[in-house]
Amino acid sequence: MNSLLNPNPNPNFSSHLFRSSQNPSYAYSPNNRISFAARRTRRSFDRTVRSAVDWTTIGEIGFPDLDVRNPSISSSYRSSTLPSPNQTVLEAQAKVCTGPTQTKQLGEDQAFKVLDTIFRSAKGELKEEEGEEVSKAQLGAFFAAMTIRANSFPEETQWSEGERRAMETFWPLLVQVLPREVVFLADPEGTIMGTGNLVGPQFVGSGTAEMRLVGALREVLAGGHLGFEEVEGVLRDVLPLGSGESGSAGVNESLISAFLIGQRMNRETDRELKAYCLAFDDELGSPPVADVGSLTHYGEPYDGNTRFFKSTLFVAAVRACYGESCMLHGAEWMPPKGGITEEQMLKFMGANTRLSSLQAKTLLEDEGVGFAYVSQREAHPSLYSLVGLREHIKKRPPFATSEKVQQFVRARGREAIVTGFYHEGYEESLLMLMRRRSVHSGLVVKGEEGALSMTTKSRSPNASKGLPVNYCSGFRSPIPATATDVDGISRENFSLVVDAKDYGIEPTDTPRTDRSVLKNIELGLAALAGQKGPAYDRIVLNAGVVDHLLGCSGAEDMLTALDRARDAIDSDDERFVLDVTKEYQRASMNGRVVMLE
């Protein structure tokens, strides 16, 4: 029973992954990087999945008196130590804490319910069945959003008549029970509520860090923008959260959440996004430099996928086989989606997900691996301290964009960054940040769920307006690069919509995973074992297209690039590609390989 209740991944799953690398008859040749154990994986795959399924069964049955975590479902990776937000207010935030054209007005009934919930929560009178108390972060995000809408949004996304009536009814009560900083956020100049309240105009905060934040917030709440140094200074003042003298001790979370959601609602300028992107580059010192000729940094959305097959981990393994080293980064669990992440998959398979950048460098240089993963928890602890607050502000903060464009390890040779986007306009901002990183090539992809995975599915005639799924835009430098640009790198720009049919791949519906970490792994490993189907096609498509668009050597022709990815998967080499988990184990044990037979 103890082994069944162990919250760690299934040890049998790990042993299958490690076992092939211990084969004494296997001899690795550095001249042949195509290294998938097609035959061996096909034989062991069914056993691997069966052993992992045992964990799914445990999660479905449940043990009412015990806190059992099901590691096969993405939602189980949310830390139980994080306080939950109030759902009534969170539903309202989903409507009002967004951009000038996306914001939705609250109906009168919802507005009254939300403000009544906030009022009774502030008085400590919420009933247990009404959920958690409204947190400081929720108060900050909600009232900052209402203020920005009133001050600067177009008429159709300003307050509805119902919202106005609800606020007129509740404000005289709220102003008596809300903290001073929240009253400031709700009416910073004393002009919105029309009550002559002086708290907002007179509020300055306490302490140097909070005073600087309040000064910046006055501009943000009016719909304005800040300079690079001003944003960078605020971020370094307030992060990491709750870190004593070196962090945000004394800076109220209401103000921090208001700043983050306010900047996003105003649509960040390039200089603001650069501050978010670069502010913590030196937090743990300069990144190590890997002795590799080519390195691609993959910037998946940190909050993961909730619906469709997530292919990037398997694509990285394929590309690493022929010398295109890949660096992945992310988080175990991140709001608002709280979906499947690379860290969850690696952890479920028994990999060490607590590697430092220096350990990742070692894996990238290892010709038997060639790809690595670093968690934000290890690389950017200041940003990782925001996970709980990000759940309470509901919508994505500016960090959701900037954290995708990071370089936790640098390369001796060519570097590229690939990332996904969803909302039109952010593709140019992401490419700007990539150029700021001085990489040779950059690519943004509108993949499924705003992630990196391009689909082989035919586009529906009823598809939403705007840029279609599989839209790609970017820049690349020729091989060899010529020094003509301001940072010494010559680049050519491109944009296109990838249609798999143009390259002989038949349209198929995307496999659903619906938050199942296990199912995502099952699909990916089956494809790497050579099983043809939608997952296989997506891995091939995403590996070959990325190689070609980034200008990688040997991928000058798209069809040739796709064939190379297929050859890597279909090779009869007796080596199992996900031996990276063994290398993670070795790194975590100070170089000592642990036999898991």
C-alpha positions as CSV (number, residue, x, y, z in Angstrom):
1,M,0.0,0.0,0.0
2,N,2.8,2.5,0.8
3,S,4.2,2.1,-2.7
4,L,0.7,2.8,-4.2
5,L,0.4,6.0,-2.2
6,N,3.9,7.2,-3.1
7,P,3.3,10.6,-4.9
8,N,6.4,10.1,-7.0
9,P,6.2,8.8,-10.6
10,N,6.0,5.0,-11.3
11,P,9.5,3.6,-10.8
12,N,8.8,0.9,-13.4
13,F,8.2,3.6,-15.9
14,S,11.6,5.1,-15.2
15,S,13.3,1.7,-15.4
16,H,12.0,1.1,-18.8
17,L,13.4,4.4,-20.0
18,F,16.8,3.8,-18.4
19,R,17.1,0.1,-19.3
20,S,18.1,0.5,-23.0
21,S,21.0,2.7,-22.2
22,Q,22.5,-0.1,-20.1
23,N,22.6,-2.6,-23.0
24,P,26.3,-3.7,-23.1
25,S,26.0,-4.6,-26.8
26,Y,25.2,-1.1,-27.7
27,A,28.0,1.0,-29.1
28,Y,27.4,4.7,-29.7
29,S,29.1,6.3,-32.7
30,P,29.5,10.1,-32.6
31,N,29.4,10.1,-36.4
32,N,25.8,8.7,-36.3
33,R,23.5,10.9,-34.2
34,I,20.4,9.2,-35.5
35,S,19.8,7.1,-32.4
36,F,16.3,5.9,-31.8
37,A,15.7,2.4,-30.6
38,A,12.8,1.6,-32.9
39,R,12.7,-2.2,-32.5
40,R,13.5,-2.1,-28.8
41,T,11.0,0.6,-28.0
42,R,8.2,-1.3,-29.9
43,R,8.8,-4.4,-27.7
44,S,8.9,-2.5,-24.4
45,F,6.3,0.2,-25.0
46,D,3.2,-1.8,-24.1
47,R,4.9,-2.9,-20.8
48,T,5.8,0.7,-20.1
49,V,2.3,2.0,-20.6
50,R,0.7,-0.8,-18.6
51,S,2.9,0.0,-15.6
52,A,2.1,3.7,-15.9
53,V,-1.7,3.1,-16.2
54,D,-1.7,1.6,-12.7
55,W,-1.2,5.2,-11.5
56,T,-4.1,6.5,-13.4
57,T,-6.3,3.8,-11.8
58,I,-5.2,4.9,-8.4
59,G,-6.1,8.5,-9.1
60,E,-9.6,7.5,-10.4
61,I,-10.4,5.3,-7.4
62,G,-9.2,7.8,-4.8
63,F,-8.6,7.5,-1.1
64,P,-11.0,9.8,0.8
65,D,-8.9,10.0,4.0
66,L,-5.6,10.5,2.3
67,D,-4.1,13.3,0.2
68,V,-3.2,11.2,-2.9
69,R,-1.7,13.0,-5.9
70,N,-2.3,11.6,-9.3
71,P,0.9,12.4,-11.3
72,S,-0.8,11.4,-14.6
73,I,-3.1,14.5,-14.6
74,S,-1.8,18.0,-15.1
75,S,-4.1,19.6,-12.5
76,S,-2.5,17.5,-9.7
77,Y,0.8,19.4,-10.1
78,R,-0.7,22.5,-8.5
79,S,0.9,22.9,-5.1
80,S,-1.5,22.2,-2.2
81,T,0.3,25.0,-0.3
82,L,-1.1,27.7,-2.7
83,P,-4.2,29.5,-1.3
84,S,-7.2,29.3,-3.7
85,P,-8.8,32.4,-5.1
86,N,-12.4,33.3,-4.6
87,Q,-14.2,31.9,-7.7
88,T,-17.0,34.5,-7.8
89,V,-14.5,37.3,-8.2
90,L,-12.2,35.2,-10.4
91,E,-15.0,34.7,-12.9
92,A,-15.5,38.5,-13.1
93,Q,-11.7,39.0,-13.5
94,A,-11.8,36.7,-16.5
95,K,-14.1,39.3,-18.2
96,V,-12.6,42.6,-17.1
97,C,-8.9,42.0,-16.6
98,T,-8.1,42.0,-20.3
99,G,-7.4,44.3,-23.2
100,P,-9.2,47.3,-24.7
101,T,-11.1,45.2,-27.3
102,Q,-11.3,41.9,-25.4
103,T,-12.8,43.1,-22.2
104,K,-16.4,42.1,-21.5
105,Q,-18.8,44.1,-19.4
106,L,-20.4,42.6,-16.3
107,G,-24.1,42.4,-16.2
108,E,-25.9,44.1,-13.3
109,D,-26.6,40.9,-11.4
110,Q,-23.0,39.7,-11.7
111,A,-21.6,43.2,-10.7
112,F,-23.8,43.3,-7.6
113,K,-22.8,39.7,-6.6
114,V,-19.1,40.5,-7.1
115,L,-19.1,43.7,-5.0
116,D,-21.3,42.1,-2.3
117,T,-18.8,39.2,-2.1
118,I,-15.9,41.7,-1.8
119,F,-17.7,43.7,0.9
120,R,-18.6,40.6,3.0
121,S,-15.1,39.1,2.5
122,A,-13.5,42.4,3.8
123,K,-15.8,42.2,6.8
124,G,-15.0,38.5,7.4
125,E,-18.6,37.5,6.9
126,L,-18.3,35.1,3.9
127,K,-19.9,31.8,4.5
128,E,-17.9,28.6,3.9
129,E,-20.0,27.5,1.0
130,E,-19.3,30.8,-0.8
131,G,-15.6,29.9,-1.2
132,E,-12.3,31.5,-0.1
133,E,-11.9,35.0,1.1
134,V,-11.1,37.5,-1.7
135,S,-7.3,37.8,-1.7
136,K,-5.2,41.0,-1.8
137,A,-4.0,40.0,-5.3
138,Q,-7.6,39.6,-6.5
139,L,-8.6,43.0,-5.0
140,G,-5.7,44.6,-6.7
141,A,-6.3,43.1,-10.1
142,F,-10.1,43.6,-10.1
143,F,-10.1,47.3,-9.0
144,A,-7.1,48.2,-11.2
145,A,-9.0,46.7,-14.2
146,M,-12.1,48.7,-13.3
147,T,-10.1,51.9,-13.0
148,I,-8.2,51.4,-16.3
149,R,-11.5,50.7,-18.1
150,A,-13.1,53.8,-16.7
151,N,-10.1,56.0,-17.5
152,S,-8.8,54.9,-20.9
153,F,-10.8,52.1,-22.6
154,P,-13.1,52.6,-25.6
155,E,-16.8,53.2,-24.8
156,E,-17.9,49.7,-25.7
157,T,-15.5,48.1,-23.0
158,Q,-16.0,50.8,-20.3
159,W,-18.4,50.2,-17.5
160,S,-21.9,48.9,-18.3
161,E,-24.9,50.7,-16.7
162,G,-25.3,47.7,-14.4
163,E,-21.7,47.9,-13.2
164,R,-22.1,51.6,-12.6
165,R,-25.3,51.1,-10.5
166,A,-23.6,48.3,-8.5
167,M,-20.6,50.5,-7.8
168,E,-22.8,53.5,-6.8
169,T,-24.6,51.2,-4.3
170,F,-21.6,49.5,-2.8
171,W,-18.8,52.1,-2.9
172,P,-19.9,54.1,0.2
173,L,-19.8,50.7,2.1
174,L,-16.6,49.5,0.5
175,V,-14.6,52.6,1.2
176,Q,-15.1,51.9,4.9
177,V,-13.8,48.4,4.9
178,L,-11.2,48.1,2.1
179,P,-7.5,48.7,2.8
180,R,-6.2,52.1,1.8
181,E,-4.1,50.7,-1.0
182,V,-7.2,49.2,-2.6
183,V,-9.1,52.4,-2.3
184,F,-6.3,54.1,-4.1
185,L,-6.4,51.5,-6.9
186,A,-10.2,51.9,-7.2
187,D,-10.1,55.7,-7.4
188,P,-6.5,57.0,-7.6
189,E,-7.4,60.7,-8.4
190,G,-10.7,60.8,-6.5
191,T,-12.7,61.4,-9.7
192,I,-14.2,58.1,-10.6
193,M,-16.6,57.5,-7.7
194,G,-17.6,61.1,-7.3
195,T,-17.6,61.0,-3.5
196,G,-14.9,63.4,-2.8
197,N,-12.7,60.7,-1.2
198,L,-9.1,61.9,-0.6
199,V,-7.5,58.5,0.1
200,G,-6.6,57.9,-3.6
201,P,-5.0,61.3,-4.3
202,Q,-3.1,61.3,-1.0
203,F,-1.8,57.7,-1.0
204,V,1.9,57.4,-1.5
205,G,2.7,54.0,0.1
206,S,5.2,53.1,2.7
207,G,8.9,52.5,2.2
208,T,11.0,53.3,-0.9
209,A,10.0,50.2,-2.9
210,E,6.2,50.7,-2.4
211,M,6.5,54.4,-3.1
212,R,8.2,53.8,-6.4
213,L,5.5,51.2,-7.3
214,V,2.7,53.6,-6.4
215,G,4.2,56.3,-8.6
216,A,4.4,54.0,-11.5
217,L,0.9,52.8,-10.9
218,R,-0.6,56.3,-11.2
219,E,0.6,56.3,-14.8
220,V,-0.5,52.7,-15.5
221,L,-4.0,53.3,-14.0
222,A,-4.5,56.2,-16.3
223,G,-3.7,54.0,-19.3
224,G,-0.2,55.3,-19.8
225,H,3.2,53.6,-20.3
226,L,6.6,53.6,-18.5
227,G,10.2,53.6,-19.6
228,F,12.6,50.7,-19.5
229,E,14.5,51.8,-16.4
230,E,11.3,52.5,-14.5
231,V,9.8,49.1,-15.2
232,E,13.1,47.3,-14.4
233,G,13.5,49.3,-11.2
234,V,10.0,48.4,-10.0
235,L,10.4,44.7,-10.8
236,R,13.7,44.5,-9.0
237,D,12.2,46.3,-6.0
238,V,9.2,43.9,-5.6
239,L,10.6,40.5,-6.6
240,P,11.0,37.9,-5.3
241,L,7.8,38.0,-3.3
242,G,8.2,37.6,0.4
243,S,12.0,37.5,0.5
244,G,12.7,39.7,3.4
245,E,15.1,42.6,2.9
246,S,16.1,41.7,-0.6
247,G,12.5,41.4,-2.0
248,S,9.0,42.6,-1.6
249,A,8.6,42.6,2.2
250,G,6.4,45.5,2.9
251,V,5.0,45.9,-0.6
252,N,1.4,44.9,-0.7
253,E,0.3,42.2,-3.1
254,S,-2.7,44.3,-4.2
255,L,-0.3,46.8,-5.7
256,I,1.9,44.2,-7.3
257,S,-1.0,42.4,-9.0
258,A,-2.5,45.8,-10.1
259,F,0.8,46.7,-11.7
260,L,1.2,43.4,-13.6
261,I,-2.4,43.2,-14.9
262,G,-2.5,46.9,-15.6
263,Q,0.6,46.7,-17.8
264,R,-0.9,43.8,-19.7
265,M,-4.3,45.5,-20.2
266,N,-2.6,48.6,-21.6
267,R,-0.7,46.4,-24.1
268,E,3.0,46.7,-23.2
269,T,5.3,48.8,-25.3
270,D,8.5,47.3,-26.7
271,R,10.6,49.0,-24.0
272,E,8.3,47.7,-21.2
273,L,8.5,44.1,-22.6
274,K,12.3,44.4,-22.8
275,A,12.4,45.3,-19.1
276,Y,10.3,42.3,-18.2
277,C,12.5,40.1,-20.4
278,L,15.9,41.3,-19.2
279,A,15.4,42.4,-15.6
280,F,16.5,39.1,-14.1
281,D,19.1,37.9,-16.6
282,D,21.8,38.2,-14.0
283,E,19.9,36.9,-11.1
284,L,22.1,33.8,-10.8
285,G,25.0,35.0,-12.7
286,S,26.0,34.8,-16.4
287,P,24.6,31.7,-18.2
288,P,27.2,29.0,-19.0
289,V,28.3,28.5,-22.6
290,A,27.9,25.0,-24.1
291,D,30.4,23.8,-26.6
292,V,27.8,23.0,-29.3
293,G,27.7,24.2,-32.9
294,S,23.9,24.8,-32.9
295,L,21.4,25.5,-30.1
296,T,17.7,26.1,-30.3
297,H,15.9,27.6,-27.2
298,Y,12.3,26.4,-27.1
299,G,9.9,28.9,-25.4
300,E,6.6,27.0,-24.9
301,P,3.9,28.9,-23.0
302,Y,4.6,28.1,-19.4
303,D,1.0,27.3,-18.5
304,G,0.9,24.3,-20.9
305,N,-1.7,22.5,-22.9
306,T,-5.1,21.5,-21.7
307,R,-6.6,19.9,-24.9
308,F,-4.2,18.7,-27.6
309,F,-1.1,16.6,-27.9
310,K,2.1,18.5,-26.9
311,S,4.9,17.5,-29.2
312,T,7.9,19.8,-28.3
313,L,9.7,17.4,-25.9
314,F,9.7,14.7,-28.6
315,V,10.6,17.1,-31.4
316,A,13.6,18.3,-29.4
317,A,14.7,14.7,-29.0
318,V,14.5,14.1,-32.7
319,R,16.4,17.2,-33.7
320,A,19.1,16.5,-31.1
321,C,19.8,13.2,-32.9
322,Y,21.3,14.9,-35.9
323,G,23.2,17.6,-34.1
324,E,20.6,20.3,-33.5
325,S,20.9,20.7,-29.7
326,C,17.7,21.9,-28.0
327,M,17.2,23.8,-24.7
328,L,13.7,23.6,-23.2
329,H,12.5,25.6,-20.2
330,G,9.3,26.2,-18.3
331,A,7.5,25.3,-15.1
332,E,5.9,22.3,-13.4
333,W,2.5,24.0,-13.1
334,M,1.5,27.5,-14.1
335,P,-1.8,29.4,-14.2
336,P,-4.1,30.4,-15.8
337,K,-4.4,27.2,-17.8
338,G,-2.5,24.8,-15.5
339,G,-2.1,22.5,-18.4
340,I,0.4,19.7,-19.4
341,T,4.0,21.0,-19.4
342,E,7.4,19.4,-20.4
343,E,8.4,19.4,-16.7
344,Q,5.4,17.3,-15.8
345,M,6.2,14.8,-18.5
346,L,9.8,14.5,-17.6
347,K,9.0,14.2,-14.0
348,F,6.5,11.5,-14.6
349,M,9.0,9.5,-16.6
350,G,11.5,9.7,-13.8
351,A,13.8,12.5,-15.0
352,N,15.4,15.0,-12.7
353,T,13.6,18.3,-13.2
354,R,15.8,20.3,-10.8
355,L,18.8,20.8,-13.0
356,S,20.9,23.9,-12.9
357,S,21.9,25.7,-16.0
358,L,25.4,24.3,-15.6
359,Q,24.1,20.8,-15.4
360,A,21.9,21.5,-18.5
361,K,25.1,22.6,-20.3
362,T,26.6,19.2,-19.6
363,L,23.6,17.4,-21.1
364,L,23.7,19.6,-24.2
365,E,27.4,18.8,-24.8
366,D,26.8,15.1,-24.3
367,E,26.6,13.6,-27.8
368,G,24.3,10.8,-26.4
369,V,21.7,13.4,-25.4
370,G,21.9,16.8,-27.0
371,F,18.9,18.4,-25.3
372,A,18.0,19.5,-21.7
373,Y,15.3,21.1,-19.6
374,V,15.7,23.8,-17.0
375,S,12.8,24.8,-14.7
376,Q,12.0,28.5,-13.9
377,R,12.1,27.4,-10.3
378,E,15.9,26.8,-10.6
379,A,16.8,29.5,-13.1
380,H,14.7,32.5,-12.2
381,P,13.5,32.0,-8.5
382,S,12.3,35.7,-8.4
383,L,9.9,35.1,-11.3
384,Y,8.9,31.7,-9.9
385,S,7.8,33.3,-6.7
386,L,4.9,34.8,-8.6
387,V,3.1,31.5,-9.4
388,G,0.5,31.8,-6.7
389,L,-0.1,35.5,-7.4
390,R,-0.5,34.7,-11.1
391,E,-3.4,32.4,-10.3
392,H,-5.1,35.2,-8.4
393,I,-4.9,37.8,-11.2
394,K,-6.5,35.3,-13.5
395,K,-5.1,36.7,-16.8
396,R,-1.5,36.4,-18.1
397,P,0.9,39.1,-16.9
398,P,3.7,40.5,-19.1
399,F,6.0,37.8,-17.9
400,A,3.9,35.2,-19.8
401,T,5.4,36.8,-23.0
402,S,8.9,37.6,-21.8
403,E,9.7,34.4,-20.0
404,K,9.4,32.5,-23.3
405,V,12.4,34.4,-24.7
406,Q,15.2,33.3,-22.3
407,Q,18.7,31.8,-22.7
408,F,19.6,29.9,-19.6
409,V,22.5,28.3,-21.5
410,R,24.4,30.0,-24.3
411,A,26.2,28.3,-27.2
412,R,29.6,28.5,-28.8
413,G,28.0,28.2,-32.3
414,R,24.7,29.4,-33.8
415,E,21.7,30.1,-31.6
416,A,18.0,30.3,-32.3
417,I,14.8,30.9,-30.4
418,V,11.4,29.4,-31.2
419,T,8.3,30.3,-29.3
420,G,4.5,30.3,-29.7
421,F,1.9,33.0,-29.6
422,Y,-1.9,33.4,-29.8
423,H,-2.9,37.0,-29.7
424,E,-2.2,38.9,-32.9
425,G,0.4,41.6,-32.4
426,Y,2.6,39.7,-29.9
427,E,4.4,38.0,-32.7
428,E,6.3,41.2,-33.5
429,S,7.1,41.8,-29.9
430,L,8.5,38.3,-29.5
431,L,10.7,38.7,-32.6
432,M,11.9,42.0,-31.2
433,L,12.9,40.4,-28.0
434,M,14.7,37.6,-29.9
435,R,16.7,40.2,-31.9
436,R,17.6,41.9,-28.6
437,R,19.0,38.5,-27.6
438,S,21.3,38.6,-30.6
439,V,20.4,35.1,-31.8
440,H,21.1,34.1,-35.4
441,S,17.5,32.9,-36.1
442,G,14.1,33.5,-34.5
443,L,10.7,31.9,-35.1
444,V,7.3,32.5,-33.7
445,V,4.5,30.0,-34.4
446,K,0.8,30.3,-33.9
447,G,0.4,26.6,-32.9
448,E,-2.5,24.9,-31.3
449,E,-3.5,26.5,-28.0
450,G,-1.0,29.2,-28.7
451,A,1.8,26.7,-28.2
452,L,4.5,25.6,-30.6
453,S,2.9,22.5,-32.1
454,M,1.9,23.0,-35.7
455,T,-0.9,20.8,-36.8
456,T,-1.6,18.6,-39.8
457,K,-5.3,19.3,-39.4
458,S,-7.0,21.1,-42.3
459,R,-8.1,24.6,-41.6
460,S,-11.8,24.8,-40.9
461,P,-13.8,27.2,-43.1
462,N,-15.3,28.5,-39.8
463,A,-11.9,29.3,-38.3
464,S,-11.7,32.4,-36.2
465,K,-10.6,35.6,-37.8
466,G,-7.0,36.8,-37.6
467,L,-3.8,34.9,-38.2
468,P,-4.5,31.2,-38.8
469,V,-3.0,28.2,-36.9
470,N,0.4,27.3,-38.4
471,Y,1.2,30.9,-39.1
472,C,5.0,31.3,-38.8
473,S,7.1,34.5,-38.8
474,G,10.7,35.0,-38.1
475,F,14.2,35.8,-39.3
476,R,17.3,33.7,-40.1
477,S,20.9,34.3,-40.9
478,P,22.7,32.6,-43.8
479,I,25.3,29.9,-43.3
480,P,28.0,31.2,-42.8
481,A,26.6,34.4,-41.3
482,T,27.8,37.7,-42.7
483,A,28.3,40.6,-40.3
484,T,26.2,43.5,-41.6
485,D,23.5,44.1,-38.9
486,V,23.9,46.3,-35.8
487,D,24.8,43.3,-33.6
488,G,27.1,41.7,-36.2
489,I,24.5,39.3,-37.6
490,S,22.9,39.5,-41.1
491,R,19.3,38.3,-41.2
492,E,16.5,37.8,-43.6
493,N,12.8,38.0,-42.6
494,F,10.1,35.6,-43.6
495,S,6.4,34.8,-42.9
496,L,4.2,32.0,-44.1
497,V,1.4,29.6,-43.2
498,V,2.5,26.0,-43.1
499,D,0.1,23.6,-44.8
500,A,1.2,20.0,-44.2
501,K,-0.5,18.8,-47.4
502,D,2.0,20.8,-49.4
503,Y,4.7,18.4,-48.1
504,G,2.8,15.1,-48.6
505,I,1.4,14.8,-45.1
506,E,-2.2,13.9,-45.1
507,P,-4.6,15.9,-42.9
508,T,-5.6,14.4,-39.5
509,D,-7.3,15.6,-36.4
510,T,-5.1,16.5,-33.6
511,P,-4.9,13.8,-30.8
512,R,-6.7,14.9,-27.7
513,T,-5.0,14.6,-24.3
514,D,-7.3,16.6,-22.1
515,R,-4.8,17.2,-19.3
516,S,-3.6,13.6,-19.3
517,V,0.2,13.7,-18.8
518,L,0.2,9.9,-19.3
519,K,-1.7,10.0,-22.6
520,N,0.6,12.7,-24.0
521,I,3.7,10.6,-23.1
522,E,2.0,7.5,-24.6
523,L,1.4,9.3,-27.9
524,G,4.9,10.7,-28.0
525,L,6.7,7.5,-27.2
526,A,4.6,5.5,-29.6
527,A,5.6,7.9,-32.4
528,L,9.3,7.8,-31.5
529,A,9.0,4.0,-31.6
530,G,8.0,4.3,-35.2
531,Q,4.2,4.0,-34.9
532,K,2.7,6.0,-37.8
533,G,-0.3,8.2,-37.1
534,P,-1.2,11.8,-36.2
535,A,1.4,12.1,-33.4
536,Y,4.2,10.8,-35.6
537,D,3.2,13.2,-38.4
538,R,3.2,16.2,-36.0
539,I,6.6,15.4,-34.6
540,V,8.0,15.0,-38.1
541,L,6.3,18.2,-39.3
542,N,7.5,20.3,-36.4
543,A,11.1,19.0,-36.5
544,G,11.5,19.5,-40.2
545,V,9.8,22.8,-40.5
546,V,11.7,24.3,-37.6
547,D,15.0,23.0,-39.1
548,H,14.2,24.6,-42.5
549,L,12.8,27.9,-41.2
550,L,15.7,28.5,-38.9
551,G,18.2,27.9,-41.7
552,C,19.8,24.8,-40.2
553,S,22.6,23.1,-42.1
554,G,21.2,20.2,-44.1
555,A,17.7,21.6,-44.1
556,E,17.9,24.1,-47.0
557,D,15.1,22.1,-48.7
558,M,11.8,21.5,-46.7
559,L,11.2,18.0,-48.0
560,T,14.8,17.0,-47.2
561,A,14.4,18.4,-43.7
562,L,11.2,16.3,-43.2
563,D,12.9,13.2,-44.5
564,R,15.8,13.7,-42.1
565,A,13.3,13.8,-39.2
566,R,11.6,10.6,-40.4
567,D,14.9,8.8,-40.8
568,A,15.8,9.7,-37.3
569,I,12.6,8.1,-35.9
570,D,12.6,5.1,-38.2
571,S,16.2,4.2,-37.7
572,D,16.9,0.6,-36.5
573,D,19.6,1.7,-34.2
574,E,19.4,-0.1,-30.8
575,R,19.5,3.2,-28.8
576,F,16.5,4.6,-27.0
577,V,16.2,8.4,-27.6
578,L,14.9,9.2,-24.2
579,D,18.1,8.1,-22.6
580,V,18.1,11.8,-21.5
581,T,16.3,10.6,-18.4
582,K,19.4,8.5,-17.5
583,E,21.6,11.5,-18.1
584,Y,19.4,13.6,-15.8
585,Q,19.7,10.9,-13.2
586,R,23.5,10.9,-13.6
587,A,23.7,14.7,-13.3
588,S,21.6,14.7,-10.1
589,M,23.9,12.0,-8.6
590,N,27.1,14.0,-9.2
591,G,28.1,12.0,-12.2
592,R,27.5,8.5,-10.8
593,V,25.2,6.5,-13.1
594,V,22.5,4.7,-11.2
595,M,21.5,1.3,-12.5
596,L,17.8,0.8,-12.5
597,E,17.5,-2.8,-13.7
